[in-house]
Amino acid sequence: MLKRDLLENTFAGKTTPRIPVSLTRHWPGDDQRAADLARATIEFQKTYDWDFIRVMPANTYCIVDYGVQDDWQGEASGKRTIIKPLIKRSLDWTEIRPLEPTRGEHGKVIETVRMIGNGLRGEETPLLVTIYSPLVQAEGISGQNLFIRNLRTHPDRLRTGLNVLTESTLRFIEALKQTEIAGIVYCIEHACFSVLSEAEYASFGLPYDQKILDSLPPRWWFNMLHLRGDTPMFTLASTYPVQAIHWNDSEDRPDLVKAKSLFRGALCGGLSHRAMERATPTAIRDAARSAITKMDNRRLILSSGDTLSVTTPISNLRAAREIVEIAGIL
């Protein structure tokens, strides 16, 4: 079965020969150059033959060109740290301007996507590009404390900034339409009860999310929501027009059993990213079998709850990839 058929049948809840699987990681250092990021991604795919590829540029790619300074400081997650934010006062939100989608870091991502597509020509592996929500971008250019304070004390100024960040994202999506991707992974972090209330997210998050998701072309057949946070607003997320939802089901609510009653598409998870780094291959296989059983062999894309640590053992990667083949023939 082709990977697209396997995935689309999974979205629809149909029986498939096996559960699809895909794991993702950042590529610190390599993510600063399009050719190196493309090569790292291609080699990762050729080694494990994942059922789709999530293109993972630096976590700061969408905001660097506004003027923030970042650096990889050895984080095992592979994520870069913002060492100098852009926004220092609330008025600064009114001074940012939309970015050109084919220049700077956005242009580098488009080049990376094309290189990956050329490098995997003929393999028909779906490519998804990671896009961060305007709220995630806003916190990145201002820092968490100032972001939350401005949201609650200068909401109109923050909205001015969010409109610009949304416009830049829409321009980037328009440029991505010229590539051969299958869709996007849309990352949101503030639809989380320990960060914002539902009313706050409905005001500052939802309208911008809707604009972005409404802009996706119908031919992008695989769009996934990556819902981050320890107390995610899963009921809200379940209304988003995506084919799959990815969250840390091993540690955060809801678990797979509850989630499958809330969302009709595919659920992406089943493995803890922390366990992937620290557990044994046997434990990884056991966790995967448990997830497959909970989902009745349907509607599951086996993955880790978040991106992998760069120190994840190769033996655990192999265990996650091989178990779906073994489970499929039992």
LUMGU-410191 format. One record per residue (C-alpha): residue number from 0; residue in three letters; y, x, z. Coordinates in Angstrom, 2 decimals, decimal comma, m for minus. Example, Ala and Ser with C-alpha at 12.3 -4.5 7.8 and 13.67 -1.06 7.14 Angstrom:
<sites>
(site 0 "ALA" (m4,50 12,30 7,80)),
(site 1 "SER" (m1,06 13,67 7,14)),
</sites>
This chain:
<sites>
(site 0 "MET" (0,00 0,00 0,00)),
(site 1 "LEU" (3,47 1,30 m0,92)),
(site 2 "LYS" (5,80 2,02 1,99)),
(site 3 "ARG" (8,21 m0,70 0,94)),
(site 4 "ASP" (5,40 m3,25 0,82)),
(site 5 "LEU" (4,11 m2,09 4,21)),
(site 6 "LEU" (7,56 m2,45 5,76)),
(site 7 "GLU" (8,47 m5,77 4,14)),
(site 8 "ASN" (5,18 m7,29 5,22)),
(site 9 "THR" (5,87 m6,00 8,73)),
(site 10 "PHE" (9,31 m7,65 8,73)),
(site 11 "ALA" (7,65 m10,93 7,73)),
(site 12 "GLY" (4,99 m10,73 10,42)),
(site 13 "LYS" (2,14 m10,44 7,93)),
(site 14 "THR" (m1,08 m8,53 8,47)),
(site 15 "THR" (m0,88 m4,94 7,18)),
(site 16 "PRO" (m3,49 m2,19 6,75)),
(site 17 "ARG" (m1,77 m0,24 9,51)),
(site 18 "ILE" (1,39 m0,18 11,61)),
(site 19 "PRO" (4,31 1,70 9,99)),
(site 20 "VAL" (5,63 4,71 11,88)),
(site 21 "SER" (8,76 6,86 11,78)),
(site 22 "LEU" (10,28 9,31 14,25)),
(site 23 "THR" (13,77 10,74 14,09)),
(site 24 "ARG" (15,63 13,75 15,47)),
(site 25 "HIS" (18,98 15,49 15,13)),
(site 26 "TRP" (19,25 18,85 13,38)),
(site 27 "PRO" (21,81 20,91 15,35)),
(site 28 "GLY" (23,33 23,68 13,27)),
(site 29 "ASP" (21,68 22,46 10,06)),
(site 30 "ASP" (23,72 19,25 10,33)),
(site 31 "GLN" (26,89 21,21 9,55)),
(site 32 "ARG" (25,91 21,83 5,92)),
(site 33 "ALA" (24,62 19,27 3,44)),
(site 34 "ALA" (22,00 21,53 1,84)),
(site 35 "ASP" (20,56 22,63 5,17)),
(site 36 "LEU" (20,42 19,10 6,57)),
(site 37 "ALA" (18,74 17,87 3,39)),
(site 38 "ARG" (16,19 20,67 3,51)),
(site 39 "ALA" (15,38 20,09 7,20)),
(site 40 "THR" (14,95 16,37 6,54)),
(site 41 "ILE" (12,75 16,91 3,49)),
(site 42 "GLU" (10,50 19,40 5,28)),
(site 43 "PHE" (10,16 17,04 8,27)),
(site 44 "GLN" (9,17 14,24 5,93)),
(site 45 "LYS" (6,71 16,34 3,92)),
(site 46 "THR" (5,05 17,46 7,16)),
(site 47 "TYR" (4,55 14,00 8,71)),
(site 48 "ASP" (4,87 11,50 5,85)),
(site 49 "TRP" (6,90 8,94 7,85)),
(site 50 "ASP" (7,17 5,46 6,39)),
(site 51 "PHE" (10,95 5,72 6,16)),
(site 52 "ILE" (13,54 8,42 6,68)),
(site 53 "ARG" (16,52 7,96 8,93)),
(site 54 "VAL" (19,13 10,41 7,66)),
(site 55 "MET" (20,64 11,99 10,79)),
(site 56 "PRO" (23,95 13,77 10,28)),
(site 57 "ALA" (25,74 15,10 13,35)),
(site 58 "ASN" (26,45 12,31 15,84)),
(site 59 "THR" (30,17 13,05 15,43)),
(site 60 "TYR" (30,27 13,00 11,63)),
(site 61 "CYS" (32,25 9,77 11,38)),
(site 62 "ILE" (35,10 10,90 13,66)),
(site 63 "VAL" (35,55 14,65 13,13)),
(site 64 "ASP" (37,98 14,15 10,26)),
(site 65 "TYR" (40,32 12,15 12,47)),
(site 66 "GLY" (41,00 15,39 14,31)),
(site 67 "VAL" (38,55 15,60 17,21)),
(site 68 "GLN" (36,89 18,91 17,98)),
(site 69 "ASP" (33,18 19,11 18,68)),
(site 70 "ASP" (30,45 21,65 19,35)),
(site 71 "TRP" (26,71 21,75 19,90)),
(site 72 "GLN" (26,37 23,17 23,39)),
(site 73 "GLY" (22,61 23,35 23,56)),
(site 74 "GLU" (21,84 19,71 24,35)),
(site 75 "ALA" (18,13 19,09 23,86)),
(site 76 "SER" (19,00 15,82 22,13)),
(site 77 "GLY" (20,61 17,87 19,37)),
(site 78 "LYS" (23,85 15,93 19,78)),
(site 79 "ARG" (27,22 17,58 19,59)),
(site 80 "THR" (29,73 17,38 22,44)),
(site 81 "ILE" (33,33 16,33 21,84)),
(site 82 "ILE" (35,42 19,05 23,43)),
(site 83 "LYS" (38,84 17,79 22,36)),
(site 84 "PRO" (39,39 14,05 21,76)),
(site 85 "LEU" (42,16 12,70 19,54)),
(site 86 "ILE" (43,56 9,83 21,61)),
(site 87 "LYS" (45,65 10,92 24,58)),
(site 88 "ARG" (47,72 7,74 25,15)),
(site 89 "SER" (47,43 4,13 24,10)),
(site 90 "LEU" (50,09 4,45 21,38)),
(site 91 "ASP" (47,89 6,97 19,57)),
(site 92 "TRP" (45,64 4,10 18,45)),
(site 93 "THR" (48,44 2,89 16,19)),
(site 94 "GLU" (48,79 6,25 14,43)),
(site 95 "ILE" (45,32 6,86 12,99)),
(site 96 "ARG" (44,74 6,18 9,31)),
(site 97 "PRO" (41,61 5,37 7,25)),
(site 98 "LEU" (39,54 8,27 5,94)),
(site 99 "GLU" (38,62 8,96 2,34)),
(site 100 "PRO" (34,90 8,17 2,05)),
(site 101 "THR" (33,96 10,95 m0,38)),
(site 102 "ARG" (35,70 13,79 1,42)),
(site 103 "GLY" (35,05 15,74 4,60)),
(site 104 "GLU" (32,08 14,78 6,74)),
(site 105 "HIS" (31,53 11,43 5,02)),
(site 106 "GLY" (31,37 13,17 1,67)),
(site 107 "LYS" (28,91 15,66 3,13)),
(site 108 "VAL" (26,61 12,82 4,18)),
(site 109 "ILE" (26,68 11,31 0,69)),
(site 110 "GLU" (25,82 14,73 m0,76)),
(site 111 "THR" (22,98 15,07 1,75)),
(site 112 "VAL" (21,56 11,69 0,79)),
(site 113 "ARG" (21,56 12,61 m2,88)),
(site 114 "MET" (19,87 15,96 m2,17)),
(site 115 "ILE" (17,16 14,27 m0,11)),
(site 116 "GLY" (16,58 11,71 m2,82)),
(site 117 "ASN" (16,25 14,44 m5,44)),
(site 118 "GLY" (13,97 16,50 m3,20)),
(site 119 "LEU" (11,61 13,57 m2,63)),
(site 120 "ARG" (11,80 12,17 m6,14)),
(site 121 "GLY" (8,75 10,10 m6,93)),
(site 122 "GLU" (7,63 9,64 m3,32)),
(site 123 "GLU" (9,34 6,26 m2,89)),
(site 124 "THR" (10,18 6,86 0,75)),
(site 125 "PRO" (12,98 4,53 1,92)),
(site 126 "LEU" (16,16 6,29 3,11)),
(site 127 "LEU" (18,35 4,79 5,83)),
(site 128 "VAL" (21,76 6,26 6,69)),
(site 129 "THR" (22,98 6,25 10,29)),
(site 130 "ILE" (26,31 4,47 10,80)),
(site 131 "TYR" (28,03 4,16 14,17)),
(site 132 "SER" (29,91 1,03 15,18)),
(site 133 "PRO" (33,71 1,08 15,44)),
(site 134 "LEU" (33,42 0,87 19,25)),
(site 135 "VAL" (31,17 3,95 19,33)),
(site 136 "GLN" (33,68 5,75 17,12)),
(site 137 "ALA" (36,59 4,60 19,31)),
(site 138 "GLU" (35,00 5,99 22,45)),
(site 139 "GLY" (34,26 9,21 20,60)),
(site 140 "ILE" (37,86 9,86 19,62)),
(site 141 "SER" (39,26 8,92 23,05)),
(site 142 "GLY" (36,66 9,61 25,71)),
(site 143 "GLN" (34,90 6,97 27,79)),
(site 144 "ASN" (37,43 6,56 30,61)),
(site 145 "LEU" (40,51 6,21 28,39)),
(site 146 "PHE" (38,63 3,96 25,99)),
(site 147 "ILE" (37,64 1,49 28,71)),
(site 148 "ARG" (41,11 1,61 30,28)),
(site 149 "ASN" (42,85 0,93 26,96)),
(site 150 "LEU" (40,41 m1,89 26,17)),
(site 151 "ARG" (41,46 m3,64 29,36)),
(site 152 "THR" (45,14 m2,71 29,59)),
(site 153 "HIS" (46,30 m2,25 25,97)),
(site 154 "PRO" (43,87 m4,40 23,94)),
(site 155 "ASP" (46,21 m4,94 20,98)),
(site 156 "ARG" (46,72 m1,22 20,49)),
(site 157 "LEU" (42,99 m0,60 20,70)),
(site 158 "ARG" (42,36 m3,36 18,15)),
(site 159 "THR" (44,79 m1,63 15,78)),
(site 160 "GLY" (42,64 1,47 16,04)),
(site 161 "LEU" (39,41 m0,51 15,65)),
(site 162 "ASN" (40,75 m2,05 12,45)),
(site 163 "VAL" (41,31 1,44 11,02)),
(site 164 "LEU" (37,88 2,68 12,11)),
(site 165 "THR" (36,32 m0,41 10,55)),
(site 166 "GLU" (38,20 0,13 7,30)),
(site 167 "SER" (36,97 3,74 7,12)),
(site 168 "THR" (33,40 2,55 7,70)),
(site 169 "LEU" (33,69 m0,12 5,01)),
(site 170 "ARG" (34,98 2,47 2,55)),
(site 171 "PHE" (32,04 4,72 3,41)),
(site 172 "ILE" (29,58 1,88 2,84)),
(site 173 "GLU" (31,21 1,20 m0,51)),
(site 174 "ALA" (30,65 4,84 m1,47)),
(site 175 "LEU" (27,03 4,68 m0,25)),
(site 176 "LYS" (26,41 1,83 m2,68)),
(site 177 "GLN" (26,44 4,48 m5,41)),
(site 178 "THR" (23,35 6,12 m3,88)),
(site 179 "GLU" (19,71 4,94 m3,81)),
(site 180 "ILE" (19,31 4,22 m0,11)),
(site 181 "ALA" (17,30 1,28 1,25)),
(site 182 "GLY" (19,89 0,43 3,90)),
(site 183 "ILE" (21,45 1,64 7,13)),
(site 184 "VAL" (20,71 2,11 10,80)),
(site 185 "TYR" (23,68 0,53 12,57)),
(site 186 "CYS" (24,15 2,03 16,03)),
(site 187 "ILE" (25,88 0,12 18,81)),
(site 188 "GLU" (26,20 1,31 22,41)),
(site 189 "HIS" (28,60 m1,09 24,10)),
(site 190 "ALA" (26,58 m4,31 23,83)),
(site 191 "CYS" (25,32 m3,33 27,25)),
(site 192 "PHE" (25,95 m5,17 30,53)),
(site 193 "SER" (26,56 m1,96 32,46)),
(site 194 "VAL" (29,41 m1,07 30,07)),
(site 195 "LEU" (31,10 m4,32 28,97)),
(site 196 "SER" (30,81 m8,01 29,71)),
(site 197 "GLU" (29,56 m10,39 27,03)),
(site 198 "ALA" (33,09 m11,74 26,65)),
(site 199 "GLU" (34,49 m8,24 26,16)),
(site 200 "TYR" (31,89 m7,39 23,55)),
(site 201 "ALA" (32,46 m10,71 21,80)),
(site 202 "SER" (36,14 m9,78 21,53)),
(site 203 "PHE" (36,03 m6,04 20,82)),
(site 204 "GLY" (32,63 m5,46 19,26)),
(site 205 "LEU" (31,18 m8,48 17,52)),
(site 206 "PRO" (33,97 m9,18 14,98)),
(site 207 "TYR" (33,86 m5,60 13,67)),
(site 208 "ASP" (30,06 m5,52 13,62)),
(site 209 "GLN" (30,10 m8,71 11,55)),
(site 210 "LYS" (32,55 m7,26 9,02)),
(site 211 "ILE" (30,39 m4,21 8,53)),
(site 212 "LEU" (27,04 m6,01 8,32)),
(site 213 "ASP" (28,49 m8,66 6,03)),
(site 214 "SER" (29,54 m5,89 3,62)),
(site 215 "LEU" (25,99 m4,64 3,05)),
(site 216 "PRO" (24,69 m5,39 m0,47)),
(site 217 "PRO" (21,64 m7,66 m0,89)),
(site 218 "ARG" (19,70 m4,85 m2,60)),
(site 219 "TRP" (19,67 m2,94 0,67)),
(site 220 "TRP" (16,41 m4,48 1,83)),
(site 221 "PHE" (15,97 m2,56 5,10)),
(site 222 "ASN" (18,80 m2,55 7,65)),
(site 223 "MET" (18,07 m1,77 11,27)),
(site 224 "LEU" (20,09 m2,22 14,45)),
(site 225 "HIS" (19,83 0,62 16,97)),
(site 226 "LEU" (20,75 m0,93 20,31)),
(site 227 "ARG" (21,51 1,70 22,94)),
(site 228 "GLY" (22,20 1,27 26,67)),
(site 229 "ASP" (20,22 0,63 29,83)),
(site 230 "THR" (20,96 m3,12 29,96)),
(site 231 "PRO" (21,26 m4,15 26,31)),
(site 232 "MET" (22,52 m7,56 25,20)),
(site 233 "PHE" (19,34 m8,21 23,28)),
(site 234 "THR" (19,86 m11,95 22,86)),
(site 235 "LEU" (23,17 m11,23 21,10)),
(site 236 "ALA" (21,58 m8,46 19,04)),
(site 237 "SER" (18,81 m10,79 17,92)),
(site 238 "THR" (21,38 m12,82 15,94)),
(site 239 "TYR" (22,43 m9,85 13,79)),
(site 240 "PRO" (21,37 m10,01 10,10)),
(site 241 "VAL" (18,97 m7,05 10,17)),
(site 242 "GLN" (15,28 m6,61 9,44)),
(site 243 "ALA" (14,47 m4,60 12,58)),
(site 244 "ILE" (15,85 m3,80 16,02)),
(site 245 "HIS" (15,34 m0,42 17,66)),
(site 246 "TRP" (15,90 0,08 21,39)),
(site 247 "ASN" (14,39 1,91 24,35)),
(site 248 "ASP" (11,74 m0,73 25,07)),
(site 249 "SER" (9,68 1,66 27,22)),
(site 250 "GLU" (12,43 1,94 29,84)),
(site 251 "ASP" (14,95 m0,86 29,29)),
(site 252 "ARG" (14,71 m4,63 29,11)),
(site 253 "PRO" (13,42 m6,52 27,29)),
(site 254 "ASP" (9,93 m5,14 26,79)),
(site 255 "LEU" (8,07 m5,68 23,54)),
(site 256 "VAL" (6,39 m8,88 24,67)),
(site 257 "LYS" (9,68 m10,56 25,60)),
(site 258 "ALA" (11,55 m9,15 22,61)),
(site 259 "LYS" (9,13 m10,55 20,05)),
(site 260 "SER" (9,95 m14,04 21,32)),
(site 261 "LEU" (13,69 m13,40 20,87)),
(site 262 "PHE" (13,78 m11,76 17,43)),
(site 263 "ARG" (11,85 m12,83 14,34)),
(site 264 "GLY" (11,94 m9,51 12,50)),
(site 265 "ALA" (10,30 m6,18 13,24)),
(site 266 "LEU" (10,62 m4,31 16,53)),
(site 267 "CYS" (10,99 m0,54 16,35)),
(site 268 "GLY" (9,69 1,32 19,40)),
(site 269 "GLY" (6,59 1,51 21,55)),
(site 270 "LEU" (7,00 5,15 22,57)),
(site 271 "SER" (9,31 6,74 25,13)),
(site 272 "HIS" (11,39 9,59 23,72)),
(site 273 "ARG" (11,11 11,26 27,12)),
(site 274 "ALA" (7,32 10,95 27,05)),
(site 275 "MET" (7,31 12,35 23,52)),
(site 276 "GLU" (8,95 15,47 24,94)),
(site 277 "ARG" (6,95 15,81 28,17)),
(site 278 "ALA" (3,63 13,94 27,95)),
(site 279 "THR" (0,33 14,95 26,38)),
(site 280 "PRO" (m0,96 13,87 22,96)),
(site 281 "THR" (m3,55 11,71 24,73)),
(site 282 "ALA" (m0,80 9,88 26,63)),
(site 283 "ILE" (1,13 9,35 23,39)),
(site 284 "ARG" (m1,91 7,86 21,68)),
(site 285 "ASP" (m2,57 5,59 24,67)),
(site 286 "ALA" (1,06 4,37 24,67)),
(site 287 "ALA" (0,89 3,67 20,95)),
(site 288 "ARG" (m2,35 1,70 21,30)),
(site 289 "SER" (m0,80 m0,33 24,12)),
(site 290 "ALA" (2,27 m1,17 22,00)),
(site 291 "ILE" (0,14 m2,16 19,01)),
(site 292 "THR" (m1,96 m4,44 21,23)),
(site 293 "LYS" (1,12 m6,08 22,78)),
(site 294 "MET" (2,40 m6,87 19,31)),
(site 295 "ASP" (m0,98 m8,18 18,07)),
(site 296 "ASN" (m0,93 m5,59 15,28)),
(site 297 "ARG" (2,13 m7,24 13,70)),
(site 298 "ARG" (5,90 m6,80 13,49)),
(site 299 "LEU" (5,85 m3,32 15,07)),
(site 300 "ILE" (7,31 m0,11 13,66)),
(site 301 "LEU" (6,02 2,64 15,91)),
(site 302 "SER" (8,84 4,95 17,00)),
(site 303 "SER" (10,43 6,47 20,07)),
(site 304 "GLY" (13,06 4,58 22,05)),
(site 305 "ASP" (15,75 7,05 21,02)),
(site 306 "THR" (16,03 10,11 18,81)),
(site 307 "LEU" (13,60 12,87 19,75)),
(site 308 "SER" (14,50 15,95 21,71)),
(site 309 "VAL" (14,55 19,07 19,55)),
(site 310 "THR" (11,95 20,48 21,98)),
(site 311 "THR" (9,40 17,72 21,34)),
(site 312 "PRO" (5,95 19,32 20,95)),
(site 313 "ILE" (4,48 19,28 17,47)),
(site 314 "SER" (1,19 18,07 18,94)),
(site 315 "ASN" (2,92 14,89 20,13)),
(site 316 "LEU" (4,47 14,32 16,73)),
(site 317 "ARG" (1,03 14,62 15,18)),
(site 318 "ALA" (m0,44 12,24 17,75)),
(site 319 "ALA" (2,15 9,56 16,95)),
(site 320 "ARG" (1,62 9,93 13,21)),
(site 321 "GLU" (m2,17 10,00 13,33)),
(site 322 "ILE" (m2,72 7,12 15,77)),
(site 323 "VAL" (m1,52 4,46 13,31)),
(site 324 "GLU" (m4,17 5,61 10,82)),
(site 325 "ILE" (m6,86 5,53 13,49)),
(site 326 "ALA" (m5,76 2,14 14,86)),
(site 327 "GLY" (m5,65 0,74 11,33)),
(site 328 "ILE" (m9,36 1,33 10,75)),
(site 329 "LEU" (m10,64 0,09 14,11)),
</sites>
